[in-house]
Amino acid sequence: MVDSKVPQPGPAKLKRNAGPDEWLEAAKDCKYLSEQHMKQLCEIVKEYMMEESNVQPVSTPVTICGDIHGQFYDLLELFRVSGGMPDESMVEPPKTSPSVITSADIEPPSEITDPKLRKKLRNSGSHSEGGDETSSQRERSSSAGSNEVTLNRNFVFLGDYVDRGYFSLETLTLLLCLKAKSVILVPVYGFYEECFQKYGNASVWKACCQVFDFMTLGAIIDGRVLCVHGGLSPEIRTLDQVRVVARAQEIPHEGAFCDLVWSDPDDVETWAVSPRGAGTSFAIRETLVL
């Protein structure tokens, strides 16, 4: 039985002249925008990002967020435990453990299009891990409910918004709608397929890719803490070198830009070729001069 209080995915039913405020309210409810509105949103955010530095300054208090991967409901929970979205008033943590959102509360997409996910479900069975996952979610929700939440309206999202999860488009739409109040960094794998399924053509996918090309390379917290999606690069020794990297392009297969997005810390002497085939493995002791 579907819980009526849980945002349900589907197309947004907005007037043609709807604007950012209406888009945001629809996005909060897990609705994806019309092709016209989505392209308008992408254009607005792209123009905004064109004016930003490669390394965006951010002040504390701040919530730094890792990969989302199309998990819309995880994104909502992230905002909840952080005190609410940037446009919301303070959201107090519940006095008791909140109810857990399970797959039974969410109407899934009509078709699973990711071939890797289809294969995984065939091999393991779609419900084989349901009990363990629910238990784990309950434990996380319980601990989150006991934490003191402070007023915090700065968020930094460090990339990987789409692919893997069911709701990549809805997740990205919500983040783009909130862009004016949060700083955001995206590979696009199954995202093309999802956009084509929901719109019937690739125009929205192309518009989103143009936004991705203008996303900042990182954020600097209080002038002291550097945040990037990946890690360090042997070609980059100072923050000023990051600031002059040409970012208005697809992520290259090698070089400083690639390393900032894909590098990983590893047990190496200094630098090494990454076993992932992208970016560089770097020693923990390697540093960047700010």
BELJO-V401144 format. One line per field, one symbol per residue. ss: DSSP state (H for helix, E for strand, C for the rest). phi: phi as a letter, one per 20 degrees, with the letter a starting at -180 (. if undefined). Layout:
ss: ???
phi: ???
//
This chain:
ss: CCCCCCCCCEECCCCCCCCHHHHHHHHHCCEECCHHHHHHHHHHHHHHHHCCCCEEEECCCEEEECCCCCCHHHHHHHHHHCCCCCCCCCCCCCCCCCCCCCHHHCCCCCCCCCHHHHHHHHHHCCCCCHHHHHHHHHHHHHHHHCCCCCCCCEEEECCCCCCCCCCHHHHHHHHHHCHHHCEECCCCCCHHHHHHHHHCCCHHHHHHHHHHHCCCCEEEECCCEEECCCCCCCCCCEHHHHHCCCCCCCCCCCCHHHHHHHCEECCCCCEEECCCCCCEEECCCCCCEC
phi: .effeegdfqffddffefcgffffffffemdeffgfffffffffffffffeefgdefcdffbdddefdlmegfffffffffeoofgedfgdffffcfffefdffedffffbeeffffgfffffdnfdfdgfffffffffffffffeefdefbdeccdeolednnffcfffffgffffegfcbecd.fceffgfffffednbdffgffffffgfdffeacdelmcdedcfdaecfecdcfffffdffefafffebofggffedfcfbecfccbffffnbmcecfgffccee
//
